[in-house]
Amino acid sequence: MVQSIRDVMTADPTRVPESMSIVQVAEIMRDRDIGDVIVTDGSNVVGIATDRDLVVRGIAAGNG
């Protein structure tokens, strides 16, 4: 049987404002045991940030 995306998606995803710091987002991910967040600018979705983004593009790039 073929599963639909609904069967495997994360319900009620966490949203964070784009102004939030990398450290704050990492703490949210840790506390909620999640690996990604939806990034918003007010009510508009502007992107997705993953735990990999935080490590590779943030901390490892010297932006943490």
C-alpha positions as CSV (number, residue, x, y, z in Angstrom):
1,M,0.0,0.0,0.0
2,V,1.3,3.4,-0.9
3,Q,1.5,5.9,1.9
4,S,0.5,9.5,1.4
5,I,2.6,12.4,2.6
6,R,-0.1,13.0,5.3
7,D,0.9,9.7,6.8
8,V,4.5,10.8,7.4
9,M,4.4,14.6,7.7
10,T,4.9,16.6,10.9
11,A,1.6,17.9,12.0
12,D,1.4,21.4,13.5
13,P,5.0,22.5,12.5
14,T,6.8,25.0,14.6
15,R,7.2,28.5,13.2
16,V,9.9,31.1,14.1
17,P,10.4,34.7,13.0
18,E,13.3,35.2,10.6
19,S,14.8,37.6,13.2
20,M,15.4,34.9,15.7
21,S,19.0,33.9,16.5
22,I,20.5,30.6,15.5
23,V,21.0,29.7,19.1
24,Q,17.4,30.4,20.0
25,V,16.2,28.2,17.1
26,A,18.6,25.5,18.1
27,E,17.2,25.6,21.6
28,I,13.6,25.3,20.3
29,M,14.6,22.3,18.1
30,R,16.3,20.7,21.1
31,D,13.4,21.3,23.5
32,R,10.7,20.1,21.0
33,D,12.9,17.2,19.6
34,I,12.5,18.4,16.0
35,G,14.9,18.9,13.1
36,D,13.3,21.8,11.3
37,V,11.2,24.9,11.7
38,I,9.1,27.1,9.3
39,V,10.6,30.6,9.1
40,T,8.2,33.5,8.8
41,D,8.2,37.2,8.2
42,G,5.0,38.2,9.9
43,S,2.3,36.0,8.5
44,N,4.3,35.0,5.4
45,V,6.4,31.9,5.1
46,V,9.8,32.8,3.9
47,G,11.7,29.5,4.3
48,I,12.5,26.3,6.2
49,A,15.5,26.0,8.6
50,T,16.9,22.6,9.4
51,D,19.3,21.4,12.1
52,R,21.7,20.8,9.2
53,D,21.3,24.5,8.1
54,L,22.2,25.6,11.6
55,V,25.3,23.5,11.7
56,V,26.7,23.8,8.2
57,R,25.6,27.4,7.3
58,G,25.5,28.8,10.8
59,I,28.0,27.4,13.3
60,A,30.5,26.0,10.9
61,A,30.5,29.2,8.9
62,G,31.2,31.2,12.0
63,N,27.7,32.7,12.2
64,G,26.6,31.1,15.5
